[in-house]
Amino acid sequence: MLLVHPRGDSDPAKRVGFTVTKKIGNSVVRNRCKRRLRALAREVLAARGIAGADHVLIGRDATPDRDYAAMRTDLEAALERIAR
C-alpha cells in the first residue's frame, strides 16, 4: 500500500517512510518486509516519486512472500494513478 502526502513547502525532496505492523509476523518477517520495501523505494521512487511529497509504504500480509517484480509493477501503477 502506498500513501502520498504533498508537503506544500518549497523543498523538492522526496521523503520515504515504511511501516509494517506486528500482525504481519515476528521481527524477522517484519524486517524482511521493510528491506524489500526499501529496495523498491530505491529503484522506483527515485525516478517516479512525486517531488516535494512524503511517501509511506505500508507492508501487508503478502509482502514477505510476494514476487518482487509484481510488487514493483504494483508500486509503479500506484504512482501513475497518484500522479494523475
C-alpha positions in Angstrom: 0.0 0.0 0.0 1.2 3.5 -0.8 0.2 6.8 0.8 1.5 10.1 -0.6 1.1 13.5 1.1 2.3 16.7 -0.6 4.2 18.8 2.0 3.4 22.1 0.4 6.8 23.6 1.1 9.4 24.7 -1.4 11.7 21.7 -0.8 11.6 19.3 -3.8 12.9 16.3 -1.8 11.1 13.0 -1.9 10.8 11.6 1.6 10.0 8.0 2.2 8.7 6.1 5.3 8.0 2.5 5.9 5.6 0.7 8.3 4.9 -2.9 9.0 2.6 -3.9 11.9 3.1 -6.8 14.3 0.1 -8.5 12.7 2.4 -9.4 9.7 4.7 -11.6 11.8 7.6 -11.6 14.2 10.5 -9.2 13.9 12.4 -11.3 11.4 9.4 -11.2 9.0 8.7 -7.5 9.6 12.4 -6.6 8.9 12.4 -8.6 5.7 9.3 -6.7 4.6 10.9 -3.4 5.3 14.1 -4.4 3.5 12.0 -5.3 0.4 10.1 -2.0 0.6 13.4 -0.1 0.9 14.8 -1.8 -2.2 11.6 -0.9 -4.1 11.8 2.7 -2.9 15.4 3.0 -4.1 14.5 1.6 -7.6 11.1 3.2 -8.2 10.6 6.3 -6.1 13.9 7.8 -7.1 12.7 8.0 -10.7 8.9 8.2 -10.4 8.2 9.6 -7.0 6.5 12.9 -6.6 8.8 15.8 -5.8 8.0 17.7 -2.6 5.9 14.8 -1.1 6.1 12.3 1.7 5.7 8.7 0.5 4.7 6.0 3.0 4.9 2.3 2.0 2.9 0.0 4.2 3.7 -3.7 4.3 0.7 -6.1 4.1 0.3 -9.8 4.7 1.5 -10.7 1.2 4.7 -8.5 1.3 7.2 -11.1 2.7 6.3 -13.7 0.0 5.1 -11.8 -3.0 7.1 -11.8 -6.2 9.4 -8.8 -6.2 8.6 -8.0 -9.9 4.9 -7.9 -9.1 5.5 -5.6 -6.2 7.5 -3.3 -8.4 4.7 -3.3 -11.0 2.1 -2.5 -8.3 4.2 0.4 -7.0 4.7 1.9 -10.4 1.0 1.6 -11.2 0.1 3.3 -7.9 2.5 6.1 -8.6 0.9 6.6 -12.0 -2.6 6.8 -10.5 -1.4 9.3 -7.9 0.4 11.4 -10.5 -2.9 11.9 -12.4 
